[in-house]
Amino acid sequence: MIKNIFAAITLAAASATVHAQFSWSKLPEVKSTSFKKDSFNIIKYGAVSNGTILNTESINKAIKACNANGGGVVVVPFGIWLTGPLELKSNVNLYVQKGAMLLFTDDKTKYEIVAGSYEGRSSARNQSPIWARNAENIAITGGGVIDGNGDIWRGLTKSAVTESFWNARVKSGGVISTDGKRWYPSEQFKIASETKRSMLLEPGKPLSDYADMKDFLRPNLLVLTQCKRILLEGVTFQNSGAWNLHPLMSEDLIIRNVTVKNPEYSHNGDGLDIESCKNFIVEDCVFDVGDDAICIKSGKDEEGRQRGMPTQNGIIRNNLVYKGHGGVVVGSEMSGGTKNIFIENCLFIGTDKGLRFKSARGRGGVVEKIYARNIQMRNIDQEAIFFDMHYAVTFATDGVRKIDTTFGEGTPVFRDMEFENIVCEGAKKGIFVRGLPEAAIQNIRIKNTTLITDIGAELILADGIVLDHVKFESKQKDPVVLVNNSKNIEINKPVYPADTKLFLKVLGGNNIKVDKTLVNGRDVAKW
């Protein structure tokens, strides 16, 4: 009898575990916001729309009054409203009407140096134009524009712009780099950049010690830290000094029908960086930015691993991405891990890469259970589907990272993902996978996919890759697919050009299986 009871309990627990797993038929759930109908028009608190009066105090007064009331709607009416940093508070919906713009001041003295986070590390930063910490039930909605006045903060790379644009920027002031390839807004920025000054916070080091590099500490436009139940809807966020939208260690986040814009030349001009958050939806949005568009992060290196907060339980759907280094991106700061992400019905036009996964030795973290379907891509500059554990770009938030070639806590892991119904019309490579000798990229299934590209696929240090009904319309036909030092590779019913000289080339590896009924009637492979 007792044995049967324990068996029943064990069976129930196992059933609950299975039931808790997410799938396309059981997507993550996200709690929504709710606000009182009381409204607080910023004009009643002294705000003036004439382009010269700074409305920081007036708008913050309206937000505080709304919060003290138990919540409601703070109304930013038609007009251009010049302001400094704004703190969003619990139960407040900041409603920016259509035809209204919150324009953040170019007076850098209005932005305090604060203890913040950037690229997954605790860093000194200039205060973000809009920010909140430990707030609950907050929103920014409407049809207006929020502009970070980003050009006052950014440097500029000469090769990224036209000669006339470069000459106009140089004429406007600022200083040129020693090698003549970059423009900086100030000498302070130049010195911090060229001497590789660290912005990382250090124990016992006061924020005042970063004052001589203030110009270098570019703010993200919107930072929401440890907040719950967030809604961003209908608004255009643009022209940020660094990243545009940065929810950090928050939960229950809905981003719907927003437009996110940064100039193509903007350095670190990401659209959306969801870091160490859980339960989120990003839907019906448009991104046109200077770096990664929709990016998943979870902290960097040892600090990220100690935080131990994966970004998880997310839905990304019905989004349009124009320019960007990647359409949907995971990494490279993913040391806390990522899991249970569902991506569907997205269109990428002219991005550098499509689905992009990046990391490096020393990061650590497990990225798993990522699912994508019904993704359309056109005019992709580099790779359509990209996995790489050799990301080598360095930043001002890079400290000493332990590089160990044996498997350990600093070894990143990419595994257990499934992509289906992907169409890419134009890219340099269709699929690129490159793991580490100590950590192959594992268990990736790509099916019912069409890739019209220069090069078909390259699989390097991979284990358990399945290409099922993939159509390769590649210009390179010798080979179409390259497998290098990989194992357990399956290619089922591929389609490739009839004039292909060599479909598959294998340079090291084992257990490589190719379906024998290839569409053009030939089994073209070479080991």
Secondary structure, DSSP 4 states (H G I P E B T S, - for coil): -HHHHHHHHHHHHHHHHHHHS-BTTBPPP-PPP---S-EEEGGGGT---SSSS--HHHHHHHHHHHHHTT-EEEEE-SEEEEE--EE--TTEEEEE-TTEEEEE-S-GGGS-EEEEEETTEEEEEEPPSEEEES-EEEEEEES-EEE--GGGT--EEGGGS-HHHHHHHHHTS-EE-TTSSEEESSHHHHHHHHTT---B--TT--GGGGGGGGGGSPPPSEEEES-EEEEEES-EEE--SS-SEEEES-EEEEEES-EEE--TT-TT--SEEEES-EEEEEES-EEE-SS-SEEEE-B-HHHHHHH---EEEEEEES-EE-SSS-SEEE-SSBTT-EEEEEEEEEEEES-S-SEEEE--TT---EEEEEEEEEEEEES-SSEEEEEES------TT-------SSSSTT--EEEEEEEEEEEEES-SEEEEEE-BTTB-EEEEEEEEEEEEESEEEEEESEEEEEEEEEEEEES--S-SEEEEEEEEEEEES-B--TT-S-SEEEEEEEEEEE-S--TTS---EE-
